[in-house]
């Protein structure tokens, strides 16, 4: 907003009288436009605008006097407009926001430069308001059999909902040539033919993962919301193993897996799996895990992703070893909590793991 | 269905049309005795004789003009221009005559002319013999420009071009001549102006033509296998008329797109595709349209530099990954 002041139109002038306003409030004003006629002690003179804008207000009406330098009118030049900063959002997002009545100011953008992309809308969409339960007008034509959650299912559902909705994750996949690892496993089992020890690929994997975690402690970590947030880097490495039990998914933990031999891991894992089958696992068996390995290789799954088991920072999803084309490769995908683990760290962890799996003697010794 | 080369498919289409229609004749440099620089016209002179397989002097303007005159009088000439680079010598004939006669003279004469010519770099032929200047013709109303990427399309689009009553430039490609694929035995022409969705996908639209359409399919297969990315590939097949509907429908489905082109980026075919997407799918875009094109230099002769300047599968993969990252949709499945 600019104040238009009574000008000095002659050397002897001390005040001027407004004779005629040529603009009225709301009129556009361009530089050079005659704003007002002013009568001085000497003459009647036209007074022109120097700035562009809109005449906002006349302070001195026609016929009245004002001293030099006194404001006679106000010009709105747009300088007071506070323009909201333009929100970066893709055209698709703008359209969806219009259609769904979403206020983009309330959405955090995760695209390049903070641009709001469609994925951000999907995560911010408000949960549908719970509808009052109504008696169905007719029997459910899908004829469902309702299976109430048992405590394990309840825990799985609650934890994974928490994980899936509150933990920002990313995934990264790598693969290793495991021909030598498989040969070593056969050798170990041959050597143990009479002791009853039978080492699985997963046992070797758990050991390799534990060693890789030791090399990259940042992956063996948990998010803590304390204060402004903390990364809890765990000194102990307890690897959880996802097991499909009759009661559902359970994750017993091999403690200090980085300090255990492969045969010790094998024995522990076998014991835990047996007790999972018997439903005799205790809460202690399933607590304190710092990382989880979920292996669907035995089902022939090539490649999948897993959901983090909170409060752990990451989980590794392992597929089956498959010939590519002659030597067998194993694919594994890490899902990591991006609040505490960055992509490069996960990549370095995977590289270490790949190196271990491809040089399996380093896994056992 | 037979598995044959792109070269053979072109030959079969030409020979089939020569047999079907006595008005069809071939004209160009070295197409008779020498059987064509790229051997598309092998055996034609022996089979059809010098009246219908005309060797010419090295004079593109002259023989293109002669063919335009023949077309106006009812014949169906198929001109071979050895590479698209030499078409510049006939630019006035093509742009000012072939493309304009029908409209400028009130429809008194049609110009059912076909110009066959290969584009493409990567053969160490130097900057003047390695260009992708199909845009010059696709720019001109009155012209049609088709660009097959597969042996099947090479045949079907060549049949369509010869049977079309307007001038059609058939863009062949040096790097595609030896590629092979299944080709129908029948002589069913393609529809000029219709793009093909050569691969259905949900994650991202890749638009390409000619050699890059073949590269696009390879890239899509690799990304599917390695990263679970579901790429939809659109092979334009026709640069003019341009099948904007197919492009727009695809981007409305996938919300993002990458264009692969063998020509230069600035003012290139990809710019037209990007504008088409902006016009027809603006409210469906979740990321800017990316273009992968040739480096903005006269194509170098030295092999490493030539390779570096040409768009590659790796360039395409990078652009696709970065675009998917920008929409947070790249997650290995």
Interface residues (C-beta under 8 A of the other chain):
Chain A: X90 X91 X92 X93 X94 X95 X110 X111 X112 X115 X117 X118 X119 X120 X170 X171 X172 X173 X303 X304 X305 X333
Chain B: X227 X228 X255 X282 X283 X284 X285 X286 X287 X326 X327 X328 X329 X331 X332 X333
